[in-house]
Amino acid sequence: MSDFLDLCKKRQSCRGFSEQAVEHDKLVQCVEAGRLTHSGCNAQPWSFVVVESEDMVSQIALCGQQLKQNVWLGTAKAFIIILEEHAVLSPIISCFLDSQYYAKGDLGAAAAYVCLEAASQGLGSCITGLYDRKKICELLNIPVEKQFGSVIALGYSANDTIRSKKRKAFEDIVRFV
């Protein structure tokens, strides 16, 4: 088994973080993995905001606890927010495709790279989907019209148990021709 597949099996969404602070260098490595992600036409339609100050982490966590959901976000020690930037395509390609044609997939790939690097650094991560985007924009001085790719909670897992993954059977979803 390859190291990469082992990492894919080990990585899971973490919904409870320990009190241990996340080292700045590990956050830098996570963002570097995101920066190095492949993208359609090499457009690199992203920027990253790393939230690591304790006060700001607490405020961002509250933005994800709407409707009394995701209370575990209060245990996160950092957040990486991936923002969608305008993709610049070559003139030849832009004649055929909207500049943002690949952006959503590219942003998803960047989030995956961030999360996989976090796992390789011994960190837990969880891509969150429920958050007050306008409040986050206000807190972090992000233009309100800016689209978010992901808000990723990070920290050391409070529980090191690797859950068994519930995935569709390989034979049910793969066809070789």
VMD Tcl script that builds the backbone (N, CA, C; Angstrom):
set m [mol new atoms 531]
animate dup $m
set s [atomselect $m all]
$s set {name element resname resid chain x y z} {
  {N N MET 1 A 0.858 -1.184 0.000}
  {CA C MET 1 A 0.000 0.000 0.000}
  {C C MET 1 A 0.899 1.241 0.000}
  {N N SER 2 A 0.537 2.217 -0.777}
  {CA C SER 2 A 1.353 3.431 -0.850}
  {C C SER 2 A 1.147 4.292 0.392}
  {N N ASP 3 A 2.141 5.114 0.680}
  {CA C ASP 3 A 2.012 6.048 1.798}
  {C C ASP 3 A 0.824 6.980 1.590}
  {N N PHE 4 A 0.594 7.366 0.324}
  {CA C PHE 4 A -0.509 8.276 0.041}
  {C C PHE 4 A -1.855 7.624 0.352}
  {N N LEU 5 A -2.049 6.377 -0.069}
  {CA C LEU 5 A -3.317 5.703 0.232}
  {C C LEU 5 A -3.485 5.490 1.731}
  {N N ASP 6 A -2.386 5.216 2.426}
  {CA C ASP 6 A -2.457 5.100 3.887}
  {C C ASP 6 A -2.921 6.420 4.505}
  {N N LEU 7 A -2.390 7.524 3.994}
  {CA C LEU 7 A -2.795 8.842 4.476}
  {C C LEU 7 A -4.274 9.088 4.194}
  {N N CYS 8 A -4.737 8.690 3.003}
  {CA C CYS 8 A -6.158 8.842 2.655}
  {C C CYS 8 A -7.043 8.028 3.591}
  {N N LYS 9 A -6.582 6.867 3.985}
  {CA C LYS 9 A -7.359 6.031 4.905}
  {C C LYS 9 A -7.355 6.610 6.319}
  {N N LYS 10 A -6.246 7.232 6.702}
  {CA C LYS 10 A -6.098 7.786 8.051}
  {C C LYS 10 A -6.876 9.094 8.226}
  {N N ARG 11 A -6.896 9.927 7.187}
  {CA C ARG 11 A -7.525 11.246 7.285}
  {C C ARG 11 A -9.034 11.108 7.450}
  {N N GLN 12 A -9.571 11.826 8.409}
  {CA C GLN 12 A -11.014 11.818 8.645}
  {C C GLN 12 A -11.427 13.184 9.174}
  {N N SER 13 A -12.691 13.481 9.079}
  {CA C SER 13 A -13.189 14.751 9.605}
  {C C SER 13 A -13.152 14.710 11.122}
  {N N CYS 14 A -12.466 15.666 11.703}
  {CA C CYS 14 A -12.294 15.740 13.153}
  {C C CYS 14 A -13.326 16.712 13.717}
  {N N ARG 15 A -14.096 16.239 14.674}
  {CA C ARG 15 A -15.125 17.086 15.279}
  {C C ARG 15 A -14.933 17.209 16.787}
  {N N GLY 16 A -13.693 17.378 17.165}
  {CA C GLY 16 A -13.334 17.586 18.562}
  {C C GLY 16 A -11.822 17.681 18.661}
  {N N PHE 17 A -11.330 18.827 19.120}
  {CA C PHE 17 A -9.894 19.064 19.149}
  {C C PHE 17 A -9.395 19.167 20.581}
  {N N SER 18 A -8.145 18.768 20.791}
  {CA C SER 18 A -7.532 18.847 22.114}
  {C C SER 18 A -7.156 20.293 22.429}
  {N N GLU 19 A -6.654 20.506 23.618}
  {CA C GLU 19 A -6.233 21.841 24.054}
  {C C GLU 19 A -4.893 22.254 23.450}
  {N N GLN 20 A -4.168 21.315 22.866}
  {CA C GLN 20 A -2.834 21.601 22.328}
  {C C GLN 20 A -2.900 22.608 21.182}
  {N N ALA 21 A -2.080 23.637 21.279}
  {CA C ALA 21 A -2.016 24.648 20.217}
  {C C ALA 21 A -1.366 24.056 18.970}
  {N N VAL 22 A -1.733 24.595 17.822}
  {CA C VAL 22 A -1.137 24.167 16.553}
  {C C VAL 22 A 0.052 25.077 16.257}
  {N N GLU 23 A 1.184 24.461 15.968}
  {CA C GLU 23 A 2.390 25.208 15.658}
  {C C GLU 23 A 2.212 25.988 14.352}
  {N N HIS 24 A 2.703 27.221 14.337}
  {CA C HIS 24 A 2.613 28.087 13.160}
  {C C HIS 24 A 3.203 27.394 11.926}
  {N N ASP 25 A 4.344 26.738 12.086}
  {CA C ASP 25 A 5.004 26.079 10.947}
  {C C ASP 25 A 4.125 25.007 10.314}
  {N N LYS 26 A 3.324 24.333 11.111}
  {CA C LYS 26 A 2.427 23.311 10.554}
  {C C LYS 26 A 1.320 23.962 9.730}
  {N N LEU 27 A 0.839 25.103 10.169}
  {CA C LEU 27 A -0.165 25.829 9.385}
  {C C LEU 27 A 0.437 26.317 8.072}
  {N N VAL 28 A 1.679 26.773 8.128}
  {CA C VAL 28 A 2.370 27.200 6.902}
  {C C VAL 28 A 2.463 26.034 5.923}
  {N N GLN 29 A 2.801 24.856 6.420}
  {CA C GLN 29 A 2.908 23.676 5.547}
  {C C GLN 29 A 1.553 23.319 4.933}
  {N N CYS 30 A 0.496 23.442 5.708}
  {CA C CYS 30 A -0.848 23.147 5.179}
  {C C CYS 30 A -1.209 24.104 4.052}
  {N N VAL 31 A -0.934 25.382 4.248}
  {CA C VAL 31 A -1.242 26.369 3.211}
  {C C VAL 31 A -0.334 26.170 2.001}
  {N N GLU 32 A 0.908 25.801 2.234}
  {CA C GLU 32 A 1.818 25.531 1.114}
  {C C GLU 32 A 1.292 24.374 0.269}
  {N N ALA 33 A 0.756 23.350 0.911}
  {CA C ALA 33 A 0.155 22.238 0.157}
  {C C ALA 33 A -1.011 22.743 -0.679}
  {N N GLY 34 A -1.836 23.607 -0.109}
  {CA C GLY 34 A -2.940 24.189 -0.867}
  {C C GLY 34 A -2.451 25.027 -2.032}
  {N N ARG 35 A -1.410 25.809 -1.804}
  {CA C ARG 35 A -0.846 26.658 -2.853}
  {C C ARG 35 A -0.302 25.834 -4.017}
  {N N LEU 36 A 0.240 24.662 -3.715}
  {CA C LEU 36 A 0.847 23.808 -4.739}
  {C C LEU 36 A -0.161 22.940 -5.488}
  {N N THR 37 A -1.424 23.016 -5.106}
  {CA C THR 37 A -2.466 22.210 -5.744}
  {C C THR 37 A -2.532 22.495 -7.238}
  {N N HIS 38 A -2.786 21.451 -8.004}
  {CA C HIS 38 A -3.025 21.612 -9.448}
  {C C HIS 38 A -4.310 22.412 -9.653}
  {N N SER 39 A -4.411 23.071 -10.786}
  {CA C SER 39 A -5.643 23.795 -11.110}
  {C C SER 39 A -5.831 23.825 -12.617}
  {N N GLY 40 A -7.089 23.867 -13.032}
  {CA C GLY 40 A -7.413 23.913 -14.452}
  {C C GLY 40 A -6.747 25.108 -15.117}
  {N N CYS 41 A -6.031 24.856 -16.197}
  {CA C CYS 41 A -5.310 25.906 -16.945}
  {C C CYS 41 A -4.315 26.657 -16.060}
  {N N ASN 42 A -3.898 26.048 -14.966}
  {CA C ASN 42 A -2.978 26.647 -13.995}
  {C C ASN 42 A -3.469 28.015 -13.517}
  {N N ALA 43 A -4.777 28.164 -13.409}
  {CA C ALA 43 A -5.370 29.455 -13.049}
  {C C ALA 43 A -5.164 29.825 -11.575}
  {N N GLN 44 A -5.017 28.832 -10.708}
  {CA C GLN 44 A -4.790 29.052 -9.277}
  {C C GLN 44 A -5.787 30.068 -8.702}
  {N N PRO 45 A -7.087 29.742 -8.763}
  {CA C PRO 45 A -8.121 30.718 -8.382}
  {C C PRO 45 A -8.377 30.775 -6.876}
  {N N TRP 46 A -7.342 30.965 -6.079}
  {CA C TRP 46 A -7.501 30.910 -4.638}
  {C C TRP 46 A -6.597 31.899 -3.928}
  {N N SER 47 A -6.987 32.197 -2.725}
  {CA C SER 47 A -6.117 32.827 -1.733}
  {C C SER 47 A -6.499 32.188 -0.400}
  {N N PHE 48 A -5.632 32.330 0.580}
  {CA C PHE 48 A -5.817 31.653 1.859}
  {C C PHE 48 A -5.740 32.664 2.999}
  {N N VAL 49 A -6.636 32.527 3.948}
  {CA C VAL 49 A -6.579 33.314 5.180}
  {C C VAL 49 A -6.391 32.313 6.313}
  {N N VAL 50 A -5.289 32.464 7.038}
  {CA C VAL 50 A -4.995 31.573 8.161}
  {C C VAL 50 A -5.358 32.309 9.445}
  {N N VAL 51 A -6.254 31.719 10.208}
  {CA C VAL 51 A -6.700 32.313 11.472}
  {C C VAL 51 A -6.076 31.496 12.591}
  {N N GLU 52 A -5.159 32.130 13.341}
  {CA C GLU 52 A -4.464 31.396 14.399}
  {C C GLU 52 A -4.464 32.104 15.743}
  {N N SER 53 A -4.811 33.390 15.783}
  {CA C SER 53 A -4.853 34.067 17.082}
  {C C SER 53 A -6.049 33.522 17.867}
  {N N GLU 54 A -5.825 33.280 19.135}
  {CA C GLU 54 A -6.847 32.630 19.968}
  {C C GLU 54 A -8.178 33.381 19.943}
  {N N ASP 55 A -8.112 34.698 20.047}
  {CA C ASP 55 A -9.335 35.500 20.059}
  {C C ASP 55 A -10.094 35.376 18.737}
  {N N MET 56 A -9.374 35.490 17.628}
  {CA C MET 56 A -10.039 35.433 16.325}
  {C C MET 56 A -10.550 34.018 16.032}
  {N N VAL 57 A -9.811 32.996 16.446}
  {CA C VAL 57 A -10.282 31.611 16.272}
  {C C VAL 57 A -11.617 31.436 16.989}
  {N N SER 58 A -11.724 31.966 18.206}
  {CA C SER 58 A -12.982 31.862 18.963}
  {C C SER 58 A -14.128 32.553 18.239}
  {N N GLN 59 A -13.853 33.714 17.656}
  {CA C GLN 59 A -14.901 34.450 16.947}
  {C C GLN 59 A -15.332 33.731 15.667}
  {N N ILE 60 A -14.370 33.165 14.944}
  {CA C ILE 60 A -14.709 32.424 13.722}
  {C C ILE 60 A -15.497 31.168 14.092}
  {N N ALA 61 A -15.116 30.516 15.184}
  {CA C ALA 61 A -15.851 29.324 15.634}
  {C C ALA 61 A -17.313 29.663 15.883}
  {N N LEU 62 A -17.575 30.797 16.499}
  {CA C LEU 62 A -18.960 31.211 16.751}
  {C C LEU 62 A -19.730 31.412 15.450}
  {N N CYS 63 A -19.042 31.832 14.402}
  {CA C CYS 63 A -19.699 32.028 13.092}
  {C C CYS 63 A -20.172 30.707 12.494}
  {N N GLY 64 A -19.611 29.612 12.962}
  {CA C GLY 64 A -20.010 28.298 12.461}
  {C C GLY 64 A -20.965 27.566 13.376}
  {N N GLN 65 A -21.389 28.219 14.440}
  {CA C GLN 65 A -22.267 27.560 15.403}
  {C C GLN 65 A -23.693 28.083 15.317}
  {N N GLN 66 A -24.087 28.471 14.123}
  {CA C GLN 66 A -25.462 28.925 13.915}
  {C C GLN 66 A -26.426 27.774 14.185}
  {N N LEU 67 A -27.612 28.116 14.547}
  {CA C LEU 67 A -28.665 27.117 14.792}
  {C C LEU 67 A -28.228 26.066 15.806}
  {N N LYS 68 A -27.308 26.434 16.676}
  {CA C LYS 68 A -26.800 25.526 17.721}
  {C C LYS 68 A -26.127 24.283 17.123}
  {N N GLN 69 A -25.624 24.423 15.903}
  {CA C GLN 69 A -24.918 23.322 15.244}
  {C C GLN 69 A -23.413 23.502 15.431}
  {N N ASN 70 A -22.680 22.436 15.220}
  {CA C ASN 70 A -21.210 22.468 15.204}
  {C C ASN 70 A -20.602 23.083 16.462}
  {N N VAL 71 A -21.147 22.751 17.620}
  {CA C VAL 71 A -20.602 23.303 18.865}
  {C C VAL 71 A -19.139 22.896 19.054}
  {N N TRP 72 A -18.739 21.795 18.452}
  {CA C TRP 72 A -17.357 21.319 18.538}
  {C C TRP 72 A -16.366 22.313 17.922}
  {N N LEU 73 A -16.850 23.229 17.057}
  {CA C LEU 73 A -15.948 24.223 16.462}
  {C C LEU 73 A -15.265 25.068 17.535}
  {N N GLY 74 A -15.893 25.169 18.692}
  {CA C GLY 74 A -15.296 25.916 19.791}
  {C C GLY 74 A -13.996 25.315 20.289}
  {N N THR 75 A -13.696 24.078 19.902}
  {CA C THR 75 A -12.439 23.443 20.308}
  {C C THR 75 A -11.347 23.586 19.249}
  {N N ALA 76 A -11.674 24.118 18.076}
  {CA C ALA 76 A -10.675 24.286 17.004}
  {C C ALA 76 A -9.581 25.241 17.466}
  {N N LYS 77 A -8.374 25.007 17.004}
  {CA C LYS 77 A -7.237 25.854 17.373}
  {C C LYS 77 A -6.800 26.769 16.238}
  {N N ALA 78 A -7.321 26.531 15.033}
  {CA C ALA 78 A -6.998 27.376 13.878}
  {C C ALA 78 A -8.043 27.134 12.799}
  {N N PHE 79 A -8.109 28.050 11.868}
  {CA C PHE 79 A -8.946 27.897 10.679}
  {C C PHE 79 A -8.136 28.320 9.466}
  {N N ILE 80 A -8.350 27.626 8.370}
  {CA C ILE 80 A -7.839 28.075 7.079}
  {C C ILE 80 A -9.054 28.298 6.202}
  {N N ILE 81 A -9.175 29.518 5.721}
  {CA C ILE 81 A -10.293 29.876 4.850}
  {C C ILE 81 A -9.742 30.024 3.443}
  {N N ILE 82 A -10.328 29.283 2.517}
  {CA C ILE 82 A -9.908 29.355 1.122}
  {C C ILE 82 A -10.918 30.223 0.386}
  {N N LEU 83 A -10.417 31.279 -0.214}
  {CA C LEU 83 A -11.259 32.222 -0.942}
  {C C LEU 83 A -11.117 32.004 -2.440}
  {N N GLU 84 A -12.217 32.183 -3.140}
  {CA C GLU 84 A -12.189 32.066 -4.601}
  {C C GLU 84 A -11.731 33.386 -5.205}
  {N N GLU 85 A -10.681 33.315 -6.002}
  {CA C GLU 85 A -10.161 34.490 -6.697}
  {C C GLU 85 A -10.490 34.378 -8.180}
  {N N HIS 86 A -10.420 35.494 -8.860}
  {CA C HIS 86 A -10.687 35.505 -10.298}
  {C C HIS 86 A -9.592 34.716 -11.008}
  {N N ALA 87 A -9.991 33.763 -11.804}
  {CA C ALA 87 A -9.045 32.955 -12.573}
  {C C ALA 87 A -8.697 33.685 -13.863}
  {N N VAL 88 A -7.422 33.719 -14.180}
  {CA C VAL 88 A -6.977 34.337 -15.428}
  {C C VAL 88 A -6.565 33.216 -16.371}
  {N N LEU 89 A -7.307 33.089 -17.466}
  {CA C LEU 89 A -7.021 32.058 -18.458}
  {C C LEU 89 A -6.349 32.692 -19.668}
  {N N SER 90 A -5.609 31.879 -20.394}
  {CA C SER 90 A -4.982 32.390 -21.614}
  {C C SER 90 A -6.079 32.825 -22.583}
  {N N PRO 91 A -5.777 33.780 -23.466}
  {CA C PRO 91 A -6.799 34.266 -24.407}
  {C C PRO 91 A -7.417 33.155 -25.256}
  {N N ILE 92 A -6.626 32.177 -25.643}
  {CA C ILE 92 A -7.149 31.081 -26.473}
  {C C ILE 92 A -8.199 30.293 -25.700}
  {N N ILE 93 A -7.895 29.956 -24.449}
  {CA C ILE 93 A -8.821 29.169 -23.625}
  {C C ILE 93 A -10.040 30.001 -23.244}
  {N N SER 94 A -9.826 31.271 -22.907}
  {CA C SER 94 A -10.942 32.099 -22.441}
  {C C SER 94 A -11.983 32.350 -23.534}
  {N N CYS 95 A -11.635 32.082 -24.780}
  {CA C CYS 95 A -12.634 32.163 -25.865}
  {C C CYS 95 A -13.673 31.056 -25.737}
  {N N PHE 96 A -13.288 29.961 -25.085}
  {CA C PHE 96 A -14.163 28.792 -24.995}
  {C C PHE 96 A -14.780 28.592 -23.614}
  {N N LEU 97 A -14.101 29.069 -22.580}
  {CA C LEU 97 A -14.548 28.806 -21.214}
  {C C LEU 97 A -14.660 30.094 -20.415}
  {N N ASP 98 A -15.655 30.153 -19.546}
  {CA C ASP 98 A -15.740 31.216 -18.560}
  {C C ASP 98 A -14.514 31.101 -17.655}
  {N N SER 99 A -14.009 32.223 -17.188}
  {CA C SER 99 A -12.779 32.206 -16.386}
  {C C SER 99 A -12.916 31.375 -15.114}
  {N N GLN 100 A -14.133 31.211 -14.604}
  {CA C GLN 100 A -14.328 30.461 -13.365}
  {C C GLN 100 A -14.802 29.025 -13.620}
  {N N TYR 101 A -14.709 28.576 -14.855}
  {CA C TYR 101 A -15.226 27.265 -15.235}
  {C C TYR 101 A -14.693 26.148 -14.334}
  {N N TYR 102 A -13.413 26.157 -14.042}
  {CA C TYR 102 A -12.792 25.099 -13.241}
  {C C TYR 102 A -12.671 25.451 -11.758}
  {N N ALA 103 A -13.022 26.663 -11.384}
  {CA C ALA 103 A -12.688 27.175 -10.055}
  {C C ALA 103 A -13.222 26.318 -8.909}
  {N N LYS 104 A -14.473 25.907 -8.950}
  {CA C LYS 104 A -15.038 25.145 -7.824}
  {C C LYS 104 A -14.277 23.837 -7.604}
  {N N GLY 105 A -13.979 23.136 -8.688}
  {CA C GLY 105 A -13.198 21.905 -8.562}
  {C C GLY 105 A -11.797 22.180 -8.047}
  {N N ASP 106 A -11.196 23.262 -8.536}
  {CA C ASP 106 A -9.854 23.634 -8.089}
  {C C ASP 106 A -9.841 23.955 -6.597}
  {N N LEU 107 A -10.855 24.673 -6.131}
  {CA C LEU 107 A -10.940 25.022 -4.714}
  {C C LEU 107 A -11.141 23.774 -3.853}
  {N N GLY 108 A -11.927 22.828 -4.355}
  {CA C GLY 108 A -12.110 21.569 -3.635}
  {C C GLY 108 A -10.813 20.786 -3.542}
  {N N ALA 109 A -10.049 20.784 -4.638}
  {CA C ALA 109 A -8.756 20.098 -4.626}
  {C C ALA 109 A -7.813 20.770 -3.627}
  {N N ALA 110 A -7.795 22.094 -3.597}
  {CA C ALA 110 A -6.936 22.809 -2.648}
  {C C ALA 110 A -7.318 22.464 -1.207}
  {N N ALA 111 A -8.615 22.384 -0.930}
  {CA C ALA 111 A -9.072 22.012 0.419}
  {C C ALA 111 A -8.614 20.596 0.767}
  {N N ALA 112 A -8.702 19.692 -0.197}
  {CA C ALA 112 A -8.253 18.316 0.045}
  {C C ALA 112 A -6.757 18.284 0.351}
  {N N TYR 113 A -5.972 19.040 -0.408}
  {CA C TYR 113 A -4.526 19.077 -0.169}
  {C C TYR 113 A -4.225 19.639 1.221}
  {N N VAL 114 A -4.932 20.693 1.618}
  {CA C VAL 114 A -4.744 21.269 2.953}
  {C C VAL 114 A -5.039 20.206 4.015}
  {N N CYS 115 A -6.152 19.509 3.865}
  {CA C CYS 115 A -6.555 18.505 4.858}
  {C C CYS 115 A -5.608 17.308 4.883}
  {N N LEU 116 A -5.136 16.883 3.723}
  {CA C LEU 116 A -4.194 15.759 3.685}
  {C C LEU 116 A -2.849 16.152 4.296}
  {N N GLU 117 A -2.396 17.364 4.025}
  {CA C GLU 117 A -1.149 17.825 4.655}
  {C C GLU 117 A -1.336 17.933 6.163}
  {N N ALA 118 A -2.483 18.413 6.600}
  {CA C ALA 118 A -2.759 18.476 8.038}
  {C C ALA 118 A -2.644 17.083 8.651}
  {N N ALA 119 A -3.242 16.096 8.001}
  {CA C ALA 119 A -3.166 14.718 8.510}
  {C C ALA 119 A -1.721 14.235 8.548}
  {N N SER 120 A -0.939 14.579 7.536}
  {CA C SER 120 A 0.460 14.141 7.514}
  {C C SER 120 A 1.268 14.815 8.622}
  {N N GLN 121 A 0.802 15.975 9.104}
  {CA C GLN 121 A 1.458 16.698 10.198}
  {C C GLN 121 A 0.923 16.262 11.570}
  {N N GLY 122 A -0.008 15.301 11.571}
  {CA C GLY 122 A -0.585 14.836 12.832}
  {C C GLY 122 A -1.752 15.679 13.320}
  {N N LEU 123 A -2.287 16.525 12.441}
  {CA C LEU 123 A -3.407 17.392 12.810}
  {C C LEU 123 A -4.729 16.820 12.332}
  {N N GLY 124 A -5.783 17.146 13.032}
  {CA C GLY 124 A -7.128 16.844 12.575}
  {C C GLY 124 A -7.668 18.044 11.818}
  {N N SER 125 A -8.625 17.784 10.935}
  {CA C SER 125 A -9.235 18.874 10.166}
  {C C SER 125 A -10.679 18.529 9.859}
  {N N CYS 126 A -11.458 19.557 9.601}
  {CA C CYS 126 A -12.836 19.354 9.160}
  {C C CYS 126 A -13.245 20.535 8.291}
  {N N ILE 127 A -13.700 20.224 7.091}
  {CA C ILE 127 A -14.225 21.247 6.199}
  {C C ILE 127 A -15.655 21.527 6.643}
  {N N THR 128 A -15.920 22.769 7.011}
  {CA C THR 128 A -17.249 23.115 7.512}
  {C C THR 128 A -18.093 23.739 6.407}
  {N N GLY 129 A -19.369 23.512 6.468}
  {CA C GLY 129 A -20.260 24.031 5.439}
  {C C GLY 129 A -21.289 25.014 5.955}
  {N N LEU 130 A -21.470 25.068 7.249}
  {CA C LEU 130 A -22.472 25.959 7.840}
  {C C LEU 130 A -21.743 27.049 8.614}
  {N N TYR 131 A -21.797 28.270 8.094}
  {CA C TYR 131 A -21.135 29.381 8.764}
  {C C TYR 131 A -21.750 30.690 8.285}
  {N N ASP 132 A -21.587 31.715 9.091}
  {CA C ASP 132 A -22.079 33.053 8.765}
  {C C ASP 132 A -20.999 33.760 7.945}
  {N N ARG 133 A -21.093 33.642 6.630}
  {CA C ARG 133 A -20.082 34.175 5.723}
  {C C ARG 133 A -19.926 35.686 5.886}
  {N N LYS 134 A -21.038 36.390 5.999}
  {CA C LYS 134 A -20.969 37.855 6.126}
  {C C LYS 134 A -20.234 38.272 7.397}
  {N N LYS 135 A -20.481 37.554 8.485}
  {CA C LYS 135 A -19.807 37.873 9.745}
  {C C LYS 135 A -18.311 37.569 9.641}
  {N N ILE 136 A -17.963 36.450 8.998}
  {CA C ILE 136 A -16.542 36.131 8.807}
  {C C ILE 136 A -15.875 37.215 7.964}
  {N N CYS 137 A -16.557 37.654 6.914}
  {CA C CYS 137 A -16.020 38.732 6.070}
  {C C CYS 137 A -15.764 39.987 6.900}
  {N N GLU 138 A -16.721 40.312 7.759}
  {CA C GLU 138 A -16.591 41.493 8.619}
  {C C GLU 138 A -15.403 41.348 9.567}
  {N N LEU 139 A -15.284 40.192 10.207}
  {CA C LEU 139 A -14.212 39.966 11.175}
  {C C LEU 139 A -12.827 40.001 10.541}
  {N N LEU 140 A -12.719 39.461 9.330}
  {CA C LEU 140 A -11.409 39.297 8.691}
  {C C LEU 140 A -11.137 40.318 7.592}
  {N N ASN 141 A -12.009 41.308 7.494}
  {CA C ASN 141 A -11.840 42.352 6.480}
  {C C ASN 141 A -11.747 41.756 5.068}
  {N N ILE 142 A -12.679 40.873 4.764}
  {CA C ILE 142 A -12.792 40.252 3.443}
  {C C ILE 142 A -13.969 40.919 2.744}
  {N N PRO 143 A -13.809 41.338 1.492}
  {CA C PRO 143 A -14.954 41.929 0.783}
  {C C PRO 143 A -16.148 40.975 0.800}
  {N N VAL 144 A -17.320 41.488 1.120}
  {CA C VAL 144 A -18.506 40.651 1.302}
  {C C VAL 144 A -18.903 39.922 0.017}
  {N N GLU 145 A -18.536 40.446 -1.135}
  {CA C GLU 145 A -18.879 39.775 -2.398}
  {C C GLU 145 A -17.937 38.605 -2.705}
  {N N LYS 146 A -16.884 38.448 -1.919}
  {CA C LYS 146 A -15.921 37.363 -2.126}
  {C C LYS 146 A -16.578 36.017 -1.834}
  {N N GLN 147 A -16.378 35.058 -2.720}
  {CA C GLN 147 A -16.915 33.708 -2.530}
  {C C GLN 147 A -15.923 32.864 -1.734}
  {N N PHE 148 A -16.455 32.022 -0.866}
  {CA C PHE 148 A -15.629 31.125 -0.071}
  {C C PHE 148 A -15.541 29.774 -0.769}
  {N N GLY 149 A -14.337 29.206 -0.781}
  {CA C GLY 149 A -14.174 27.836 -1.241}
  {C C GLY 149 A -14.431 26.892 -0.075}
  {N N SER 150 A -13.756 27.147 1.039}
  {CA C SER 150 A -13.884 26.294 2.222}
  {C C SER 150 A -13.505 27.063 3.476}
  {N N VAL 151 A -14.082 26.636 4.583}
  {CA C VAL 151 A -13.640 27.045 5.908}
  {C C VAL 151 A -13.228 25.749 6.593}
  {N N ILE 152 A -11.940 25.634 6.897}
  {CA C ILE 152 A -11.392 24.383 7.429}
  {C C ILE 152 A -10.954 24.599 8.872}
  {N N ALA 153 A -11.536 23.829 9.781}
  {CA C ALA 153 A -11.148 23.856 11.191}
  {C C ALA 153 A -9.962 22.913 11.379}
  {N N LEU 154 A -9.005 23.330 12.207}
  {CA C LEU 154 A -7.792 22.540 12.427}
  {C C LEU 154 A -7.438 22.479 13.903}
  {N N GLY 155 A -6.740 21.423 14.264}
  {CA C GLY 155 A -6.229 21.253 15.614}
  {C C GLY 155 A -5.771 19.820 15.789}
  {N N TYR 156 A -5.274 19.527 16.971}
  {CA C TYR 156 A -4.934 18.141 17.292}
  {C C TYR 156 A -6.206 17.453 17.759}
  {N N SER 157 A -6.465 16.288 17.236}
  {CA C SER 157 A -7.690 15.574 17.564}
  {C C SER 157 A -7.739 15.223 19.048}
  {N N ALA 158 A -8.898 15.377 19.639}
  {CA C ALA 158 A -9.096 14.980 21.036}
  {C C ALA 158 A -9.255 13.470 21.153}
  {N N ASN 159 A -9.509 12.812 20.031}
  {CA C ASN 159 A -9.716 11.366 20.011}
  {C C ASN 159 A -8.943 10.792 18.829}
  {N N ASP 160 A -7.955 9.959 19.110}
  {CA C ASP 160 A -7.097 9.421 18.052}
  {C C ASP 160 A -7.650 8.166 17.383}
  {N N THR 161 A -8.848 7.747 17.758}
  {CA C THR 161 A -9.438 6.557 17.149}
  {C C THR 161 A -9.738 6.822 15.681}
  {N N ILE 162 A -9.256 5.944 14.822}
  {CA C ILE 162 A -9.552 6.051 13.392}
  {C C ILE 162 A -10.849 5.287 13.143}
  {N N ARG 163 A -11.869 6.020 12.725}
  {CA C ARG 163 A -13.158 5.384 12.443}
  {C C ARG 163 A -13.065 4.596 11.141}
  {N N SER 164 A -13.843 3.527 11.055}
  {CA C SER 164 A -13.879 2.801 9.779}
  {C C SER 164 A -14.654 3.661 8.783}
  {N N LYS 165 A -14.134 3.717 7.573}
  {CA C LYS 165 A -14.765 4.545 6.541}
  {C C LYS 165 A -15.916 3.791 5.902}
  {N N LYS 166 A -17.023 4.459 5.755}
  {CA C LYS 166 A -18.182 3.881 5.075}
  {C C LYS 166 A -18.165 4.410 3.649}
  {N N ARG 167 A -17.638 3.613 2.760}
  {CA C ARG 167 A -17.523 4.008 1.362}
  {C C ARG 167 A -18.202 2.960 0.491}
  {N N LYS 168 A -18.655 3.392 -0.660}
  {CA C LYS 168 A -19.234 2.459 -1.625}
  {C C LYS 168 A -18.165 1.461 -2.041}
  {N N ALA 169 A -18.597 0.254 -2.391}
  {CA C ALA 169 A -17.660 -0.781 -2.816}
  {C C ALA 169 A -16.980 -0.357 -4.118}
  {N N PHE 170 A -15.707 -0.650 -4.218}
  {CA C PHE 170 A -14.908 -0.319 -5.400}
  {C C PHE 170 A -15.601 -0.795 -6.673}
  {N N GLU 171 A -16.060 -2.048 -6.645}
  {CA C GLU 171 A -16.694 -2.639 -7.842}
  {C C GLU 171 A -17.983 -1.932 -8.242}
  {N N ASP 172 A -18.633 -1.292 -7.269}
  {CA C ASP 172 A -19.903 -0.617 -7.551}
  {C C ASP 172 A -19.727 0.747 -8.222}
  {N N ILE 173 A -18.545 1.307 -8.122}
  {CA C ILE 173 A -18.375 2.663 -8.648}
  {C C ILE 173 A -17.276 2.796 -9.695}
  {N N VAL 174 A -16.548 1.706 -9.962}
  {CA C VAL 174 A -15.436 1.772 -10.912}
  {C C VAL 174 A -15.697 0.836 -12.073}
  {N N ARG 175 A -15.434 1.348 -13.252}
  {CA C ARG 175 A -15.571 0.522 -14.454}
  {C C ARG 175 A -14.346 0.758 -15.324}
  {N N PHE 176 A -13.652 -0.312 -15.661}
  {CA C PHE 176 A -12.501 -0.235 -16.561}
  {C C PHE 176 A -12.963 -0.593 -17.959}
  {N N VAL 177 A -12.541 0.147 -18.942}
  {CA C VAL 177 A -12.935 -0.101 -20.331}
  {C C VAL 177 A -11.692 -0.423 -21.141}
}
mol reanalyze $m
mol bondsrecalc $m
mol representation Tube
mol addrep $m
